[in-house]
Amino acid sequence: MSLQSPGSTIIADSRAQKIGAVNGFRGLAILMVILFHLLVPFTSSAPAFPGELDPNGLLAIVAKHGFLGVNIFFVLSGFVLYLPYRTKKRAIDRLADFPHFYWHRAARLLPLYYTVVLVTVALHAKSPAGSHAWYLELGGLLSTLFIFVPHGFMPPSNPVLWSVGVEIWFSLLFPMLILLIARFGLGRLLLLSVVICSAFVVAGHLIAVDRIGMFRPFVGGIFGSCYQFIFGMLVCDLYVKSRDSVSLRRFQSRGLLPGLLLMIAAIYLKDNGPWAVSILYATIFCAGFSMVLLAVLCGAWSANRLFEVWPIQVVGCMCYSIYAWHSIIMVEMIPPDTSPLQDTLRLSFPYLAITILLSALSYRYIEFGHQRDWRSLFLLRNSNSDELAGAGVSRRAESKPAASS
């Protein structure tokens, strides 16, 4: 929400650069997801083309865990959603404030989502158009209720839409969470959410579902994933507190290496740990990533500069459109079930080029069709004018009390 004018993330004050790093992390996350989907036929436990990719090679190991980009998205979404409320630029103090938030959030998420849903059922529906099953899937997608159904959690026509459904349902919960934070505190809310979501994850793994194996609405849906967004909200809270304290920023920047180690440990436990631990790997991973995110935002090792490079930032700005379209294009260009590794690698560049091009148009005209300054959307503002704007904001900030920042 605070990133709806991405150009503002590279000017004005030091906070802008930090949000630039958030864009960069989003760019990294979407690249992880695309790599996972491109190579999943060769890295899954039952590969469609066994032997074509060394399962112990670096590429296979990285690609196999690319799905964790979705967990990164959830943490970042919590951060971005909470930021304007944590900085008191917006407020939710009562139930009467809910409709404004819902309208704003719906305008952000639903136009692209519904466009992709209609294209999905038109091109890739598994049931004949007009049949009962076709209408059932369409209704589930339009209402987002599919994430509560074990056999429909990953829509047959476009499985990746499950995470958008989770995002929408978290948006419905968000105003209530703001009120709960005001009453009980963010730390208590996070702890409670981790406990409750972990219970749902365990229950979801214990419930056997025919042809699927687990009850996915509990494992990956809002029941099991809500805490991941709240991790991002905690990072936002700590980051805002650190802006006025050099010592606090320095302390929080030390979490980079421990956070990375925690993320690696989570991946190892998922693949090799005992069942009771392996099914909760996402909690450990998100805790580790939250530490990394906070450390980068606080300037650890100047790592934020890596994520503020223009290409990765722009990819991050467009990540919603890229995520929404990448699977549809992949099925058309590189069908996972019938494309051997050689064809996948050969077609990867044109696939990525077409995906980026379509996503850029989608980002410009569907996500932000109301915005006139298209250059700011793609972070193409004139550097001289940016410096002047930044200097002006800096002078105004100096004339205000320190608490106003």
C-alpha positions in Angstrom: 0.0 0.0 0.0 2.7 2.5 0.9 4.5 1.3 -2.3 1.7 2.1 -4.7 3.9 5.0 -6.0 7.1 3.0 -6.3 9.0 6.1 -7.6 8.7 7.6 -4.1 10.8 4.8 -2.7 14.0 6.2 -4.2 13.7 9.8 -3.1 12.8 12.0 -0.2 14.7 10.6 2.8 16.6 7.6 4.1 13.4 5.7 4.6 12.9 5.6 0.9 16.1 3.6 0.4 14.9 1.0 2.9 11.7 0.5 1.1 13.7 0.1 -2.1 15.3 -2.9 -0.4 11.7 -4.3 0.2 11.2 -4.0 -3.6 14.4 -5.9 -4.1 13.4 -8.7 -1.8 10.1 -9.0 -3.7 12.1 -9.3 -6.9 14.2 -12.1 -5.4 11.1 -13.9 -4.2 9.4 -13.9 -7.6 12.5 -15.1 -9.3 12.7 -18.0 -6.8 9.1 -18.9 -7.5 9.6 -18.9 -11.3 12.8 -21.0 -11.0 10.8 -23.5 -8.9 8.0 -23.8 -11.4 10.4 -24.0 -14.4 12.4 -26.9 -12.9 9.9 -28.7 -10.7 9.4 -31.5 -13.3 13.1 -32.3 -12.7 13.5 -31.7 -9.0 10.3 -33.2 -7.4 10.3 -36.5 -5.5 8.8 -38.1 -8.5 10.3 -36.2 -11.5 8.6 -36.3 -14.9 12.0 -36.6 -16.5 14.3 -38.5 -14.0 18.0 -38.2 -14.5 18.0 -35.0 -16.6 19.1 -32.8 -13.7 21.5 -33.9 -10.9 19.3 -33.8 -7.7 22.4 -33.0 -5.6 23.6 -30.2 -7.9 23.4 -26.5 -6.8 20.8 -25.6 -9.4 18.5 -28.5 -8.4 18.9 -27.7 -4.7 18.1 -24.0 -5.2 15.2 -24.6 -7.6 13.7 -27.3 -5.3 13.3 -24.7 -2.5 12.2 -21.8 -4.7 8.6 -22.2 -3.4 9.9 -20.5 -0.2 9.6 -17.3 -2.2 5.9 -17.4 -1.3 6.7 -17.4 2.4 9.0 -14.4 1.7 6.1 -12.7 -0.1 3.8 -13.2 2.9 6.3 -11.6 5.4 6.9 -8.7 3.0 3.1 -8.2 2.6 2.7 -7.9 6.4 5.5 -5.4 6.5 4.1 -3.2 3.7 0.5 -3.4 4.9 1.4 -2.4 8.4 3.9 0.4 7.6 1.4 3.3 7.0 -0.4 2.3 10.2 2.7 1.9 12.3 3.9 5.4 11.1 0.4 6.8 11.8 -0.1 8.0 8.2 -3.3 5.9 8.3 -5.4 4.7 11.2 -7.9 2.0 12.1 -9.4 2.7 15.4 -12.9 1.3 15.2 -15.1 -0.9 13.1 -16.3 2.1 11.1 -12.7 2.4 9.6 -12.9 -1.1 8.1 -14.8 -0.3 4.9 -12.3 2.3 3.8 -9.4 -0.1 4.2 -11.4 -2.9 2.4 -12.2 -0.6 -0.6 -8.6 0.5 -0.9 -7.3 -3.1 -0.7 -9.9 -4.4 -3.1 -8.9 -1.8 -5.6 -5.3 -2.9 -5.3 -5.8 -6.7 -5.5 -9.0 -7.6 -7.3 -8.8 -6.0 -10.8 -5.7 -8.0 -11.8 -6.9 -11.1 -9.9 -10.3 -11.2 -11.6 -8.6 -10.5 -15.0 -6.3 -13.5 -14.5 -9.2 -15.7 -13.3 -11.2 -15.0 -16.4 -8.2 -15.7 -18.7 -7.4 -18.8 -16.7 -10.8 -20.5 -17.0 -11.0 -19.4 -20.6 -7.7 -21.0 -21.6 -6.8 -23.7 -19.1 -10.0 -25.0 -17.5 -9.8 -28.7 -17.0 -13.6 -29.1 -17.4 -15.7 -28.2 -20.5 -16.9 -24.6 -20.4 -20.4 -24.4 -19.0 -20.3 -27.7 -17.2 -21.0 -28.0 -13.5 -17.4 -28.5 -12.6 -16.4 -25.4 -14.7 -18.9 -23.2 -12.9 -17.8 -24.7 -9.6 -14.2 -23.7 -10.2 -15.1 -20.3 -11.5 -17.3 -19.6 -8.5 -14.6 -20.8 -6.2 -12.0 -18.5 -7.9 -14.2 -15.5 -8.0 -15.2 -15.8 -4.4 -11.7 -17.0 -3.2 -13.5 -19.7 -1.2 -11.4 -22.3 -3.1 -8.6 -22.0 -0.4 -11.0 -23.7 2.1 -11.5 -26.8 -0.1 -8.8 -29.5 0.0 -9.2 -30.6 -3.6 -9.6 -27.1 -4.9 -7.0 -25.4 -2.8 -4.6 -25.3 -5.8 -7.0 -24.5 -8.7 -6.6 -27.1 -11.5 -6.6 -24.3 -14.1 -4.0 -22.2 -12.3 -2.5 -23.7 -9.1 -0.5 -20.6 -8.2 -3.6 -18.6 -7.4 -3.8 -20.2 -4.0 -1.3 -17.7 -2.5 -3.3 -14.7 -3.9 -6.4 -16.2 -2.2 -4.5 -16.3 1.1 -3.3 -12.8 0.6 -6.9 -11.6 0.0 -8.1 -13.4 3.1 -5.3 -11.9 5.2 -6.4 -8.5 4.0 -9.9 -9.2 5.4 -8.4 -10.0 8.8 -5.9 -7.1 8.8 -8.1 -4.4 10.3 -9.1 -6.7 13.1 -5.4 -7.4 13.8 -4.7 -3.7 14.0 -7.4 -3.4 16.8 -5.9 -6.5 18.6 -2.4 -5.0 18.4 -3.7 -1.8 20.1 -5.2 -3.8 22.9 -2.8 -6.7 23.5 0.4 -5.7 21.7 2.1 -7.0 18.6 4.5 -9.4 20.4 1.6 -11.3 22.1 -0.4 -11.4 18.9 2.6 -12.9 17.0 3.2 -15.5 19.7 -0.5 -16.5 19.8 -0.7 -16.7 16.0 2.4 -18.9 15.8 0.8 -21.3 18.4 -2.6 -21.4 16.7 -1.2 -21.7 13.1 1.2 -24.4 14.2 -1.7 -26.4 15.6 -3.6 -26.0 12.3 -0.5 -27.1 10.4 -0.1 -30.3 12.5 -3.8 -31.0 12.2 -3.6 -30.5 8.5 -0.8 -33.1 8.2 -2.7 -35.6 10.3 -5.9 -35.3 8.2 -5.6 -37.7 5.2 -7.1 -36.4 2.0 -7.6 -38.7 -1.0 -5.1 -38.1 -3.8 -3.5 -35.2 -2.0 -2.2 -36.6 1.3 -2.9 -33.6 3.6 -5.6 -31.0 4.3 -4.0 -28.1 2.5 -6.4 -25.4 3.8 -4.9 -26.0 7.2 -1.3 -26.4 6.1 -0.9 -23.6 3.5 -4.1 -21.6 3.8 -4.8 -18.6 6.0 -5.2 -21.0 9.0 -1.6 -22.1 8.8 0.0 -19.0 7.2 -1.4 -16.0 9.0 1.5 -15.7 11.4 3.9 -15.2 8.5 2.3 -11.9 7.7 2.4 -10.9 11.4 6.2 -11.7 11.3 6.4 -8.9 8.7 4.3 -6.6 10.9 6.8 -7.2 13.7 9.7 -6.4 11.4 7.9 -3.2 10.5 7.4 -2.2 14.1 11.1 -2.8 15.0 12.3 -1.0 11.9 10.2 2.1 12.6 11.5 2.1 16.2 15.1 1.9 15.0 14.9 4.9 12.8 15.4 7.2 15.7 18.1 5.1 17.4 21.5 4.5 16.0 22.3 2.0 18.7 19.1 0.1 18.0 19.8 0.0 14.3 23.3 -1.2 14.9 22.0 -4.0 17.2 19.3 -5.1 14.8 21.7 -5.1 11.9 23.6 -7.9 13.6 20.8 -10.3 12.9 21.8 -10.8 9.2 24.1 -13.8 9.7 22.0 -15.5 12.4 18.9 -15.0 10.3 20.6 -16.6 7.2 21.7 -19.6 9.4 18.2 -20.0 10.7 16.8 -20.0 7.1 19.3 -22.7 6.1 18.5 -24.7 9.2 14.8 -24.6 8.4 15.5 -25.9 4.9 17.7 -28.7 6.3 15.1 -29.6 8.9 12.4 -29.7 6.2 14.4 -32.2 4.2 16.1 -34.2 6.9 14.5 -33.5 10.3 12.0 -35.6 12.3 8.4 -35.3 11.2 7.3 -33.2 14.1 10.0 -30.6 13.3 10.0 -30.8 9.5 6.3 -29.9 9.2 7.0 -26.6 11.1 10.0 -25.6 9.0 8.1 -22.6 7.6 7.9 -21.0 11.1 11.7 -21.3 11.5 12.3 -20.0 7.9 10.0 -17.0 8.4 11.7 -16.1 11.7 15.1 -16.3 10.0 14.0 -14.2 7.0 12.4 -11.7 9.3 15.8 -11.3 11.0 17.5 -10.9 7.6 14.9 -8.4 6.4 15.3 -6.3 9.6 19.1 -6.4 9.4 19.1 -5.3 5.8 16.7 -2.5 6.5 19.0 -1.4 9.3 22.0 -1.3 7.0 23.8 -4.5 7.8 27.0 -4.8 5.6 25.4 -2.3 3.2 23.4 -5.2 1.9 20.5 -3.0 1.1 22.4 -1.7 -1.9 22.2 -5.1 -3.5 18.4 -5.1 -3.3 18.1 -1.4 -4.5 19.7 -2.1 -7.9 17.2 -0.8 -10.5 16.5 -4.1 -12.3 15.7 -6.2 -9.2 13.7 -3.3 -7.8 11.6 -3.0 -10.9 11.0 -6.8 -11.0 9.9 -6.4 -7.3 7.5 -3.6 -8.1 5.9 -5.8 -10.8 6.0 -9.0 -8.7 2.2 -9.2 -8.4 1.7 -9.1 -12.2 4.6 -11.4 -12.8 3.2 -13.9 -10.3 -0.3 -13.7 -11.7 0.7 -14.3 -15.3 3.8 -16.5 -15.2 2.1 -19.8 -14.8 -0.4 -19.1 -17.7 2.4 -18.2 -20.0 4.5 -21.2 -18.8 1.8 -23.7 -19.6 1.5 -22.2 -23.1 5.2 -22.0 -23.9 6.9 -24.7 -21.8 4.3 -27.3 -20.7 5.8 -28.8 -17.5 4.5 -32.3 -18.3 6.0 -32.6 -21.8 9.1 -30.4 -21.8 12.4 -32.1 -21.3 15.2 -30.1 -19.7 16.8 -29.1 -23.0 13.6 -27.5 -24.2 13.0 -25.9 -20.9 16.4 -24.2 -20.9 16.2 -23.3 -24.6 12.8 -21.6 -24.1 13.5 -20.0 -20.7 14.8 -16.7 -22.1 11.9 -16.0 -24.5 9.5 -17.2 -21.8 11.0 -14.7 -19.3 11.0 -11.9 -21.9 7.4 -12.4 -22.7 6.4 -12.7 -19.1 8.2 -9.5 -18.2 6.7 -7.7 -21.1 3.1 -8.8 -20.4 3.6 -8.1 -16.7 4.9 -4.6 -17.4 1.7 -3.9 -19.4 -0.4 -5.5 -16.7 1.4 -3.5 -14.0 1.0 -0.2 -15.8 -2.6 -0.5 -17.1 -4.3 -3.0 -14.8 -2.6 -2.5 -11.4 -1.9 1.2 -11.8 -4.0 2.4 -14.7 -5.1 5.4 -12.7 -1.6 6.7 -12.2 -0.4 9.2 -14.8 3.3 9.2 -14.0 4.3 5.9 -15.6 8.0 6.7 -15.2 7.7 6.6 -11.4 6.1 3.2 -11.6 9.2 1.9 -13.3 11.6 4.0 -11.2 12.6 6.1 -14.2 12.4 9.5 -12.7 15.0 12.0 -13.7 17.9 11.7 -11.1 18.4 15.5 -11.0 14.7 16.2 -10.2 14.8 13.4 -7.6 17.8 15.0 -5.9 16.0 18.3 -5.8 12.9 16.7 -4.5 14.9 14.9 -1.9 16.7 18.0 -0.8 13.4 19.9 -0.5 11.9 17.1 1.7 15.1 17.0 3.8 14.9 20.8 4.4 11.2 20.6 5.4 12.0 17.7 7.7 14.8 19.7 9.4 12.3 22.5 10.2 10.0 20.1 12.0 10.3 18.6 15.4 12.2 15.3 15.5 9.1 13.4 16.6 7.4 14.2 13.4 9.5 11.7 11.5 
